[in-house]
Amino acid sequence: MNLKKTCSVIFIGILLAGTAVILPAQASEVGRVPIPATSAAIWQATDQQVAALSKAIQTEVFDEVHPRAFAIRDLVSALPSHSASLPPEKLAQVKASVQFVATLAERLDATGDAKDKAGTESNFKKLQGVLSVIRADYLEIDRK
Protein backbone atom coordinates (compact mmCIF):
# COMPACT_ATOMS: atom_id res chain seq x y z
CA MET A 1 0.00 0.00 0.00
CA ASN A 2 2.84 2.35 0.79
CA LEU A 3 4.37 1.57 -2.60
CA LYS A 4 1.09 2.52 -4.34
CA LYS A 5 1.04 5.92 -2.64
CA THR A 6 4.68 6.53 -3.50
CA CYS A 7 4.09 5.63 -7.15
CA SER A 8 1.00 7.85 -7.25
CA VAL A 9 2.92 10.79 -5.79
CA ILE A 10 5.76 10.28 -8.27
CA PHE A 11 3.32 10.02 -11.18
CA ILE A 12 1.52 13.21 -10.14
CA GLY A 13 4.86 14.97 -9.71
CA ILE A 14 5.97 13.96 -13.20
CA LEU A 15 2.62 15.02 -14.62
CA LEU A 16 2.83 18.44 -12.95
CA ALA A 17 6.45 18.91 -14.00
CA GLY A 18 5.49 18.14 -17.61
CA THR A 19 2.64 20.64 -17.42
CA ALA A 20 4.98 23.33 -16.11
CA VAL A 21 7.22 22.82 -19.12
CA ILE A 22 4.37 22.79 -21.65
CA LEU A 23 2.25 25.69 -20.35
CA PRO A 24 4.80 28.50 -20.70
CA ALA A 25 5.39 27.56 -24.33
CA GLN A 26 1.65 27.68 -25.00
CA ALA A 27 1.24 30.94 -23.10
CA SER A 28 3.84 32.66 -25.28
CA GLU A 29 1.82 31.77 -28.38
CA VAL A 30 -1.44 33.20 -27.02
CA GLY A 31 -0.38 36.80 -27.64
CA ARG A 32 0.76 36.19 -31.21
CA VAL A 33 -1.30 37.70 -33.99
CA PRO A 34 -1.12 36.15 -37.45
CA ILE A 35 0.42 38.53 -39.96
CA PRO A 36 -1.49 38.72 -43.25
CA ALA A 37 0.38 38.49 -46.57
CA THR A 38 -0.44 41.95 -47.96
CA SER A 39 -0.37 45.48 -46.60
CA ALA A 40 -4.10 45.84 -47.37
CA ALA A 41 -4.88 42.75 -45.29
CA ILE A 42 -2.59 44.01 -42.52
CA TRP A 43 -4.60 47.23 -42.43
CA GLN A 44 -7.86 45.27 -42.21
CA ALA A 45 -6.52 43.26 -39.27
CA THR A 46 -5.20 46.44 -37.67
CA ASP A 47 -8.61 48.10 -38.02
CA GLN A 48 -10.23 45.13 -36.27
CA GLN A 49 -7.74 45.36 -33.41
CA VAL A 50 -8.19 49.14 -33.13
CA ALA A 51 -11.98 48.71 -32.95
CA ALA A 52 -11.63 46.03 -30.27
CA LEU A 53 -9.17 48.21 -28.33
CA SER A 54 -11.54 51.17 -28.52
CA LYS A 55 -14.39 49.05 -27.18
CA ALA A 56 -12.21 47.66 -24.38
CA ILE A 57 -11.22 51.17 -23.29
CA GLN A 58 -14.78 52.50 -23.43
CA THR A 59 -16.15 49.56 -21.45
CA GLU A 60 -13.15 49.64 -19.08
CA VAL A 61 -12.14 46.04 -19.82
CA PHE A 62 -8.50 46.87 -19.16
CA ASP A 63 -7.37 43.23 -19.43
CA GLU A 64 -7.97 43.54 -23.18
CA VAL A 65 -5.72 46.59 -23.62
CA HIS A 66 -2.43 44.65 -23.50
CA PRO A 67 -3.23 42.00 -26.15
CA ARG A 68 -4.91 44.50 -28.48
CA ALA A 69 -2.14 47.11 -28.21
CA PHE A 70 0.58 44.54 -28.85
CA ALA A 71 -1.37 42.96 -31.72
CA ILE A 72 -1.52 46.41 -33.34
CA ARG A 73 2.20 46.86 -32.70
CA ASP A 74 2.99 43.50 -34.33
CA LEU A 75 0.76 44.17 -37.33
CA VAL A 76 2.19 47.63 -37.94
CA SER A 77 5.72 46.29 -37.49
CA ALA A 78 5.06 43.96 -40.43
CA LEU A 79 4.07 46.77 -42.80
CA PRO A 80 7.57 47.75 -44.00
CA SER A 81 8.30 44.24 -45.25
CA HIS A 82 4.99 44.28 -47.17
CA SER A 83 5.45 47.72 -48.70
CA ALA A 84 7.65 47.36 -51.78
CA SER A 85 5.47 49.84 -53.68
CA LEU A 86 6.21 52.70 -51.27
CA PRO A 87 8.86 55.22 -52.32
CA PRO A 88 12.03 55.00 -50.17
CA GLU A 89 11.33 58.24 -48.29
CA LYS A 90 7.79 57.08 -47.40
CA LEU A 91 9.10 53.68 -46.33
CA ALA A 92 11.61 55.43 -44.05
CA GLN A 93 8.74 57.41 -42.50
CA VAL A 94 6.75 54.22 -41.96
CA LYS A 95 9.72 52.56 -40.27
CA ALA A 96 10.13 55.53 -37.93
CA SER A 97 6.41 55.50 -37.14
CA VAL A 98 6.55 51.76 -36.41
CA GLN A 99 8.91 52.54 -33.52
CA PHE A 100 6.48 55.11 -32.10
CA VAL A 101 3.61 52.61 -32.37
CA ALA A 102 5.71 50.19 -30.30
CA THR A 103 6.28 52.90 -27.70
CA LEU A 104 2.56 53.67 -27.58
CA ALA A 105 1.75 49.97 -27.17
CA GLU A 106 4.02 49.93 -24.10
CA ARG A 107 2.32 53.05 -22.75
CA LEU A 108 -1.13 51.59 -23.38
CA ASP A 109 -0.11 48.44 -21.56
CA ALA A 110 1.12 50.45 -18.56
CA THR A 111 -1.97 52.66 -18.33
CA GLY A 112 -4.26 49.69 -18.93
CA ASP A 113 -2.56 47.70 -16.16
CA ALA A 114 -3.02 50.71 -13.87
CA LYS A 115 -6.69 50.90 -14.91
CA ASP A 116 -6.03 54.54 -15.78
CA LYS A 117 -8.85 55.26 -18.21
CA ALA A 118 -7.81 58.85 -18.93
CA GLY A 119 -4.20 57.86 -19.61
CA THR A 120 -5.29 54.91 -21.72
CA GLU A 121 -7.63 57.12 -23.76
CA SER A 122 -4.86 59.67 -24.25
CA ASN A 123 -2.40 57.05 -25.48
CA PHE A 124 -5.09 55.53 -27.70
CA LYS A 125 -5.75 58.90 -29.35
CA LYS A 126 -2.02 59.27 -30.01
CA LEU A 127 -1.96 55.78 -31.51
CA GLN A 128 -4.89 56.60 -33.76
CA GLY A 129 -3.08 59.73 -34.95
CA VAL A 130 0.10 57.81 -35.79
CA LEU A 131 -1.89 55.14 -37.59
CA SER A 132 -3.64 57.85 -39.65
CA VAL A 133 -0.29 59.29 -40.71
CA ILE A 134 1.03 55.87 -41.71
CA ARG A 135 -2.17 54.98 -43.54
CA ALA A 136 -2.02 58.19 -45.58
CA ASP A 137 1.14 56.90 -47.27
CA TYR A 138 -0.66 53.71 -48.27
CA LEU A 139 -3.78 55.50 -49.47
CA GLU A 140 -1.61 57.72 -51.67
CA ILE A 141 -0.13 54.61 -53.34
CA ASP A 142 -3.60 53.05 -53.78
CA ARG A 143 -4.86 56.17 -55.61
CA LYS A 144 -2.09 55.97 -58.22
N, C-alpha and C positions, 0 to 999 in steps of 0.2 A: 504494500500500500504506500509506503514511503517512497518507493521507487516511482510509482505512478505520479505522485505529486511532484517529484523532482523533474520527471520528464515533461509534465504539463507546464511547469514553471519555465523550463528551458525552451520549450516550444513557443510559449507566449513571448518570451524574451526575444527569440529569434524573429518571430513575426513582427513584433514592435520595432526591432532594430531595422528590419527590411522596410517597414513603412516609413521610418524616419529618413531613410536614404531615398526612397521613391518620392515622397511628398514634396520636398524642396524643388526637385526637378520639375514636377508638374506645376507647382506654384509659379515658377519663373515663366512658364509658358502662358499663364492666364492673362497677363498684361499685354501680350503680343497682339498686334493688330496686323492682319494680312495686308500686304502692300499690293494694290492693283498694278496692272501692267502699263497703263497709260496715264499721262498727266490729267486727262479729263476724268478718268475713273478715280484717280487720287482725290481730285476736287470733290467728286460726288461723295466719297467716303468721308472726307474732311467735313463737308456740309452736314452729314448725318451726325458726326461726332460733336460738331459745334451746336447743333440743335439739341442734342441730348445733354450737353454741358449746360446750355442755357436753361433747360428745364430743371436740371438738378440744382442749379443755383437758385432759381426762382422758388422752387419747392423746398429749399434748404436740405436737400439730400446730399450732404457734404461728402459722404463716402464715395459718391460717384465722380467727384471732381478730379481726384487723382487719376483714375483709369482713362477718363475722357481727355483730360489735358495732355497726358502722355501719349495717347493714341493720336491726337492732333499733331503733337511734336513729331512722332514717328512718321506719320503720313507726309507732313510738310518736309521733313528731312529727306524723303525719297524723291521729292520733286526735281532737284537738279539732275539726277541721273536719268530722268524721264523727260528731259527738256532740250533735246538736241536742236529744236527749231528756234530756240531763243537766241537772239544776238548775244555775243560774249559779254557786253556791258550789262545787259538785263540779267543774264545768268549770274554774273558777279553780285548784282543787287539781291537776287533771290537767295544766293548762298549766305550773304550777310544777314538777310532777314530770317533765314532758317535758325541762325544762332540766337536771335532775339526771341523767336518763338520758343526755343528750348528754355531760355531764361524765364519767359512768362509761364511756361508749364511748371517750372520749379516754384515760382511765386504762387501760382494757383494752388499747387499742392500744399504749400505752407499755409496759405490763408484758409483753404478748405479744411485742413487738419485742425486749424484753430477755430473752426466754425465762425470765421469772421466774414459775415455776408457782405458788408460794405467793401472790405478789401478784396474779396473774391470777385465781386461785381466790377470793381475798378480794374483789376487785372484782366478780367474777361473782356472789358471794353477795349483795353489796349491790344489784346490778342486779336479781337475783331478788326481793329484798325490795321494791324500789321498784315493780317490775312487779306484785307481789301487791297492793300498796296501790292502785295505779291500777285494777287489774282488779276490786277489790272494789266500786268505784263503778259499774262496768258490770254486775256481777252483781246489784247491788241494783236497778238499773233493769229488768233482765231478769225478776226475780221479781215485779215489779208488774204 
